[in-house]
Every structure is written in C-alpha cells, then in structure tokens.
Amino acid sequence: MAWAKQRWLPALLIPLALLAAVLVSTVQAGATPTLPPKSAEEIVAMIARTEVRAFSGTVLQSSKLGLPDLNVGALGGGQEEPSLFEFLTGSHEARIYVAGPSKARLQVLDRMAERDVVVNGTEAWFYSSADNSAVHTTLPARPEAATSPAAPDDNARNLPSPEALADRFLETMDDHTEVSVGEPATVAGRGAYTLMLVPRSTDTLVDRIAINVDSETGFPLGVTVRAKGQADPAFSASFSSFDPGVPDPALFTFTPPPGATVKEAAVTEKEAPTWAPRPKTSESSGPAGPRHPSKEVSGQGWDSVVVLPAGSAPQGLVTNPQLAQALQPVAGGRALTTSLVSVLILDDGRVFAGMVPLERLQDVAGARGTAAG
C-alpha cells in the first residue's frame, strides 16, 4: 500500500538524519471505550481522510532502547542535533501547537528549562531558556500549492508527535506487514481505535506497533513501538491532552526575552528536502524520508538498511561522551546496538543503520566490499 503525500520540511525544524531515518509510546489509557466496530482498512481510511488542520496538546514521550542518558548540551554540532538524539533516551514532555500548514510551535519542557521551536510562515525561531539564547532564520518560500488550506500539514507531520510517527510507519505498510485491529483505548480522554502493525520479517528488531486513532477525527493520538524480547515499549509517544481547535495566534509570534543572545542562521532551498514516496525496488525501499542524493537504502521492508556516506552522520553520534561509551568495537569500525535500532560506523566514516540486528548491517557492509564481519 502506498501512503503517498508530498511534503516540504523546514530543515531546521526537526532534523531527520541518521536515527530518525530508521526509527520512526506508552499510551496513557483509561477505561476501555465502546466504539462502533471498524476494520483495519476503515481505520487507515479514517487517518487518510482526517480534516484536522489545527490542534494543540501535550505529548508524553518515552524511550527504553538501552542507551545511556544523553546530556544534550554535550552533543555539539548545532542546535538542531539535540532534537535528534534526546528523544531516543529517557522520558520527555512537550507542548505542540499547529495552525495550518505554515504555523507550528514546539515547547520541550526540560527539568530546569524550556526550549521552543516556533515556525510562522517563512520565519523560524529556536530558543533555549537554559542560556537565554535564540537562533532566528528565514525559511525558503514554499510552493504555492503547499500553502492552500487543503495542503497536508507539513509542520504537524514533522514534529515529534504521535501523528508524525504514525505517518512514518503507515508509509511502510506493504506485503511485509500484517495489519489488524487491536482493543480500543482511551487516549487524552478520547475514545481511540487501535491499529496493529506486525512485521512479517523474522530479521527485524521490531515486534509490533500500535497506533491509536481518534474515533471522532481520525487523528493519530498515540504510537507504541515494541521490540522483540523486551516487555516494556521501546519507544512511545502519546497525547495526554488534545484539542482539535485553532490555537491562539499569539503563540506563533516569538520575541526574544530581554538580554537574550540572538544569532541569525541561513537556510537554503537545497537544505529544505521534499518528502515523497520512494520507489519500491530491491535497493530502495522502506520508510520514506527526505530526498537525499547521497543516502541509499538497501533491502526491503522492515529489513531495510539506511546507508550514509562518510561525513553525513550527526556529529553527536561520535562526539557525545555518553554515546561514545555505548559504541562497541567491531571489525572495521564501531557499532551501537539497542533494542530497536542498530548502527554501524565504519572506520572510513560510512554509516549503516536499521531496525535490524548488527549482523544484518555487517552483511550489507560486506556486500559493498567492506570488511565489517
């Protein structure tokens, strides 16, 4: 099944480099609701037809991948990289506000600080209260068709929200996935259908995925990813509160606080990738991602492996002290193994990653003439 939607993603909003390209939620549930029965096909159709173009809510996210806690301040390499790594360890709370395809705000609530990402048309702000610093940038103008009221909500689908995660996984639905209906749930006080995705592959680390879909709007409210051999969810994100109304317009106007250090950053059209379905070939399949001329995907379905050339991996992957300690030496490089994702970093700088065991990455590297076994 093709989940084909054209998208434009502000490059600095949510970086989708290495791990976000391959990892695409304990759900806060109350009493089991009584809902009219629906088939898996009907639930998928509900998601496709959802008319939610504006919403606000609080998202609770948790990761139990076996990684050490990451000090986001030590990642280095730019303000965008903490957004990539921190959601892969521990638990987090964030507020999300979306008003159509051109306005979005993400507030990540840290223990002693808050960080904001605010997008309003072509203007974007990134602010951290920890050091009272802000980065301002002007995004490239979007194509006229993408600004129409009926256009997909790019900002909503590329925030670290249940909808974004559900959208990524639904893009992978094909003959390699068994789709069924699970027990209904209550998420954010709303009745929700549960769509179950179970990989047919025996090689992937993924056991199953549950997507909770609002019974009224068809909007994904929660996603739970379970790994093989692990009782607790490996990765989860769910709304604890959700309002499908238009947020206050003032939320999308940002003014740096007094005394804030403000830097200007430039974003070129080249840095703003377009989301599109990837052709299903033997060497190019799996979750859709930003078009990247140097990124390759080897294999099909849940066994697919992302291959990145030397120098393209986020610096924090090798410079963060805690993460570096988790890397184990292997023939030809170093490896990071978790309950859901494996990463192989070769001595020549190339990176292989996927929701597969390390042996699968080594096989792909070996097939490309690399001694990594």
C-alpha positions as CSV (number, residue, x, y, z in Angstrom):
1,M,0.0,0.0,0.0
2,A,1.3,3.4,-0.9
3,W,0.9,6.2,1.6
4,A,1.9,9.0,-0.9
5,K,1.9,12.6,0.2
6,Q,4.1,15.4,-1.0
7,R,5.8,17.3,1.8
8,W,8.1,20.1,2.4
9,L,10.1,20.1,5.6
10,P,11.9,23.1,7.2
11,A,15.4,21.7,7.5
12,L,16.0,23.1,11.0
13,L,12.6,22.2,12.4
14,I,13.2,18.5,13.1
15,P,16.5,17.1,11.7
16,L,15.9,13.7,10.1
17,A,19.4,12.5,9.6
18,L,20.5,9.1,10.8
19,L,18.4,7.6,13.6
20,A,15.2,9.5,12.7
21,A,15.5,7.9,9.2
22,V,15.3,4.4,10.7
23,L,13.3,4.9,13.8
24,V,10.2,6.1,13.0
25,S,4.7,5.4,23.1
26,T,3.4,4.2,26.4
27,V,-0.2,5.3,25.7
28,Q,-1.9,7.0,28.6
29,A,-5.1,4.9,28.7
30,G,-8.2,5.0,30.8
31,A,-11.3,2.8,30.7
32,T,-11.8,0.8,27.5
33,P,-14.3,2.7,25.4
34,T,-17.2,1.1,23.5
35,L,-16.8,2.1,19.8
36,P,-18.6,1.0,16.6
37,P,-16.5,-1.8,15.1
38,K,-14.2,-0.9,12.2
39,S,-11.9,-3.0,10.0
40,A,-8.2,-2.2,9.6
41,E,-8.9,-0.8,6.2
42,E,-11.6,1.5,7.6
43,I,-9.2,2.8,10.3
44,V,-6.5,3.5,7.8
45,A,-9.1,5.4,5.6
46,M,-10.0,7.4,8.7
47,I,-6.4,8.6,9.1
48,A,-6.2,9.4,5.4
49,R,-9.4,11.5,5.5
50,T,-8.7,13.3,8.7
51,E,-9.6,17.0,8.4
52,V,-7.6,18.1,11.5
53,R,-5.6,21.1,10.2
54,A,-5.1,22.8,13.6
55,F,-4.6,21.4,17.1
56,S,-2.8,21.8,20.4
57,G,-1.8,19.3,23.0
58,T,0.7,17.9,25.4
59,V,2.8,14.9,24.3
60,L,4.4,12.4,26.6
61,Q,7.3,10.5,25.0
62,S,9.4,7.7,26.4
63,S,12.3,5.7,25.1
64,K,13.7,2.5,26.5
65,L,16.3,1.4,24.0
66,G,19.1,0.5,26.4
67,L,21.0,3.7,25.6
68,P,22.7,5.8,28.3
69,D,21.1,9.1,29.3
70,L,22.4,11.8,26.9
71,N,23.5,15.2,28.1
72,V,22.1,17.3,25.2
73,G,24.4,20.1,26.0
74,A,27.4,17.9,25.2
75,L,26.2,16.8,21.8
76,G,27.7,19.7,20.0
77,G,27.4,20.3,16.3
78,G,24.5,22.8,16.3
79,Q,21.2,23.5,18.0
80,E,19.3,21.1,15.8
81,E,21.1,17.9,16.9
82,P,19.7,17.7,20.5
83,S,16.2,17.3,18.9
84,L,17.5,14.2,17.1
85,F,19.2,12.4,20.0
86,E,17.4,13.3,23.2
87,F,14.1,11.7,22.1
88,L,16.0,8.4,21.9
89,T,16.7,8.3,25.7
90,G,14.5,8.7,28.7
91,S,11.2,10.4,29.0
92,H,10.1,13.8,27.8
93,E,7.2,16.2,27.8
94,A,6.4,18.7,25.0
95,R,3.6,21.0,24.1
96,I,2.6,21.2,20.4
97,Y,0.6,23.9,18.7
98,V,-0.3,23.7,14.9
99,A,-2.4,26.1,12.9
100,G,-2.5,25.0,9.3
101,P,0.5,24.2,7.1
102,S,2.6,27.3,7.9
103,K,2.4,27.8,11.7
104,A,3.7,25.4,14.4
105,R,5.2,25.7,17.8
106,L,7.0,23.0,19.8
107,Q,7.8,23.6,23.5
108,V,10.1,20.9,25.0
109,L,9.9,21.0,28.8
110,D,13.2,20.1,30.4
111,R,13.8,19.6,34.1
112,M,15.1,23.1,34.7
113,A,14.5,24.8,31.4
114,E,12.3,25.1,28.3
115,R,13.2,25.1,24.6
116,D,10.9,26.5,21.9
117,V,10.8,25.9,18.1
118,V,8.4,28.5,16.5
119,V,7.6,28.5,12.8
120,N,5.4,31.2,11.4
121,G,5.3,31.2,7.6
122,T,8.9,31.6,6.4
123,E,10.1,32.8,9.8
124,A,11.5,30.4,12.4
125,W,12.9,30.8,15.9
126,F,14.8,28.3,18.1
127,Y,15.1,29.4,21.8
128,S,16.6,27.8,24.9
129,S,15.9,29.3,28.3
130,A,18.9,27.4,29.8
131,D,21.3,30.0,28.4
132,N,18.7,32.6,27.2
133,S,19.9,32.1,23.6
134,A,17.9,32.2,20.3
135,V,18.5,31.4,16.7
136,H,16.4,33.1,14.0
137,T,16.2,32.0,10.4
138,T,14.2,32.8,7.3
139,L,13.0,29.6,5.6
140,P,12.7,29.4,1.8
141,A,9.3,30.3,0.4
142,R,7.0,27.3,0.0
143,P,5.4,26.3,-3.3
144,E,2.1,28.0,-3.8
145,A,0.2,24.6,-3.9
146,A,1.6,23.8,-0.4
147,T,0.1,26.9,1.2
148,S,-3.5,26.1,0.2
149,P,-6.0,25.2,3.1
150,A,-6.2,21.7,1.8
151,A,-2.5,21.1,1.8
152,P,-1.1,18.4,4.2
153,D,0.0,19.9,7.5
154,D,3.8,19.6,7.0
155,N,4.7,21.2,10.3
156,A,2.3,18.8,12.2
157,R,3.6,15.7,10.5
158,N,7.3,16.6,11.1
159,L,7.0,17.5,14.8
160,P,7.9,14.7,17.2
161,S,4.2,13.9,17.6
162,P,2.2,10.7,17.5
163,E,0.8,11.8,14.1
164,A,4.3,12.2,12.7
165,L,5.3,8.7,14.0
166,A,2.1,7.1,12.8
167,D,2.6,8.7,9.3
168,R,6.1,7.3,9.0
169,F,5.0,3.8,9.9
170,L,1.9,3.8,7.7
171,E,4.2,4.7,4.8
172,T,5.9,1.3,5.3
173,M,2.7,-0.7,5.0
174,D,3.1,-3.3,2.3
175,D,3.2,-7.1,1.9
176,H,5.9,-7.2,4.6
177,T,3.4,-6.1,7.2
178,E,0.4,-7.8,8.9
179,V,-2.3,-5.2,9.7
180,S,-5.1,-5.8,12.2
181,V,-7.3,-4.1,14.7
182,G,-6.5,-4.2,18.4
183,E,-8.5,-3.3,21.5
184,P,-9.9,0.2,21.7
185,A,-8.3,2.6,24.1
186,T,-8.8,6.0,25.8
187,V,-6.1,8.4,25.0
188,A,-6.1,12.0,26.2
189,G,-9.7,11.4,27.4
190,R,-10.8,10.5,23.9
191,G,-12.0,7.1,22.5
192,A,-9.5,5.7,20.1
193,Y,-9.3,2.7,17.7
194,T,-6.1,0.7,17.8
195,L,-4.3,-0.2,14.5
196,M,-1.8,-3.0,14.9
197,L,1.2,-3.4,12.5
198,V,3.2,-6.6,12.9
199,P,6.3,-7.2,10.7
200,R,6.3,-10.4,8.8
201,S,10.1,-10.4,8.7
202,T,12.0,-12.5,11.2
203,D,15.1,-10.4,11.0
204,T,13.8,-7.1,12.2
205,L,14.1,-6.0,15.9
206,V,10.5,-4.6,15.8
207,D,7.9,-6.9,17.4
208,R,4.8,-4.8,16.8
209,I,3.5,-1.3,16.6
210,A,0.2,0.0,17.9
211,I,-1.3,3.2,16.5
212,N,-4.2,4.8,18.5
213,V,-6.6,6.7,16.2
214,D,-9.1,9.3,17.5
215,S,-12.6,7.8,16.8
216,E,-14.1,11.2,16.1
217,T,-11.4,12.9,13.9
218,G,-9.2,10.1,12.6
219,F,-6.2,11.8,14.0
220,P,-3.4,9.6,15.5
221,L,-3.2,10.2,19.2
222,G,-0.6,7.7,20.3
223,V,2.1,5.3,19.0
224,T,3.7,2.4,20.8
225,V,6.7,0.5,19.3
226,R,7.6,-2.8,21.0
227,A,10.9,-4.6,20.4
228,K,11.4,-8.3,20.3
229,G,12.4,-9.8,23.7
230,Q,11.5,-6.7,25.7
231,A,8.5,-6.3,28.0
232,D,8.3,-2.5,28.1
233,P,7.7,-0.4,25.0
234,A,10.9,0.5,23.3
235,F,9.6,3.8,22.0
236,S,6.4,5.6,22.7
237,A,4.6,8.9,22.2
238,S,1.1,9.8,23.1
239,F,-1.1,12.9,23.7
240,S,-2.0,13.4,27.4
241,S,-4.2,16.3,26.3
242,F,-5.5,17.1,22.8
243,D,-7.7,19.9,21.4
244,P,-8.6,19.8,17.7
245,G,-9.2,23.6,17.7
246,V,-7.2,26.5,16.4
247,P,-4.6,27.7,18.9
248,D,-4.2,31.3,19.9
249,P,-2.4,33.1,17.0
250,A,-0.2,34.9,19.6
251,L,1.5,31.5,20.2
252,F,3.2,31.8,16.8
253,T,4.7,35.2,17.4
254,F,8.0,35.0,19.2
255,T,10.0,37.8,20.7
256,P,13.4,37.0,22.4
257,P,13.4,37.8,26.1
258,P,15.4,40.8,27.3
259,G,19.1,40.0,27.4
260,A,18.9,37.0,25.1
261,T,21.7,36.3,22.7
262,V,20.3,36.2,19.2
263,K,22.1,34.6,16.2
264,E,21.0,34.6,12.6
265,A,21.2,31.4,10.6
266,A,20.7,30.9,6.8
267,V,18.7,28.1,5.3
268,T,19.0,27.4,1.6
269,E,16.4,25.8,-0.7
270,K,18.8,22.9,-1.0
271,E,18.6,22.3,2.7
272,A,14.8,22.0,2.7
273,P,14.1,18.5,1.4
274,T,10.8,17.3,-0.1
275,W,9.0,14.3,1.2
276,A,7.9,11.8,-1.3
277,P,7.3,8.1,-1.6
278,R,10.3,6.1,-2.6
279,P,10.1,3.7,-5.5
280,K,9.8,0.1,-4.3
281,T,12.9,-1.6,-5.8
282,S,15.3,-4.1,-4.4
283,E,17.8,-1.5,-3.5
284,S,15.4,1.3,-2.5
285,S,12.5,0.5,-0.2
286,G,11.4,1.0,3.4
287,P,10.3,4.1,5.3
288,A,10.0,7.2,3.2
289,G,12.4,10.1,4.1
290,P,13.8,13.3,2.9
291,R,15.3,13.1,-0.6
292,H,19.0,12.9,0.0
293,P,21.2,12.4,-3.1
294,S,23.8,10.6,-1.1
295,K,21.6,8.4,1.1
296,E,20.8,4.9,0.0
297,V,18.5,2.2,1.3
298,S,19.5,-1.4,0.9
299,G,16.8,-4.2,1.1
300,Q,13.1,-4.2,1.5
301,G,10.5,-3.6,4.2
302,W,11.5,-4.0,7.8
303,D,14.9,-5.5,6.9
304,S,16.0,-2.3,5.0
305,V,19.2,-0.6,5.9
306,V,20.0,3.1,5.5
307,V,23.5,3.7,4.1
308,L,25.0,7.1,4.7
309,P,28.3,8.2,3.1
310,A,31.3,9.4,5.1
311,G,30.8,12.8,6.9
312,S,27.0,12.7,6.7
313,A,26.2,11.4,10.2
314,P,25.3,13.8,13.0
315,Q,28.4,14.8,14.9
316,G,26.8,14.0,18.3
317,L,26.8,10.3,17.3
318,V,30.5,10.1,17.8
319,T,31.3,13.2,19.9
320,N,28.9,12.8,22.8
321,P,30.8,11.1,25.7
322,Q,27.9,9.0,26.9
323,L,27.0,7.8,23.5
324,A,30.6,7.1,22.6
325,Q,30.9,4.8,25.6
326,A,28.0,2.8,24.3
327,L,29.8,2.2,21.0
328,Q,31.4,-1.3,20.9
329,P,34.4,-2.0,18.7
330,V,33.8,-4.4,15.8
331,A,35.8,-5.4,12.8
332,G,36.2,-2.4,10.5
333,G,34.6,0.2,12.9
334,R,32.3,0.7,15.8
335,A,28.7,-0.3,16.5
336,L,25.8,0.9,18.6
337,T,23.2,-1.8,19.4
338,T,19.9,-1.1,21.0
339,S,16.6,-3.0,21.5
340,L,15.1,-1.3,18.4
341,V,17.9,0.2,16.3
342,S,21.5,-0.9,15.3
343,V,24.1,1.5,13.9
344,L,27.4,0.5,12.3
345,I,30.1,3.3,11.9
346,L,32.9,2.2,9.7
347,D,36.5,3.4,10.0
348,D,36.1,5.2,6.7
349,G,33.2,7.3,8.1
350,R,30.3,5.5,6.4
351,V,27.3,4.7,8.5
352,F,24.8,1.7,8.2
353,A,21.7,1.8,10.3
354,G,18.4,0.0,10.6
355,M,15.8,-1.6,12.8
356,V,17.7,-4.9,12.4
357,P,20.4,-6.8,14.3
358,L,24.0,-5.7,13.9
359,E,24.7,-8.8,11.8
360,R,22.4,-7.6,9.1
361,L,24.3,-4.3,8.9
362,Q,27.6,-6.1,8.7
363,D,26.2,-8.3,5.9
364,V,25.2,-5.2,3.9
365,A,28.6,-3.6,4.5
366,G,30.4,-6.7,3.5
367,A,28.4,-6.9,0.3
368,R,29.7,-3.5,-0.6
369,G,33.3,-4.6,-0.3
370,T,33.8,-3.7,3.3
371,A,35.4,-6.0,5.9
372,A,32.9,-5.5,8.7
373,G,32.1,-9.0,9.8
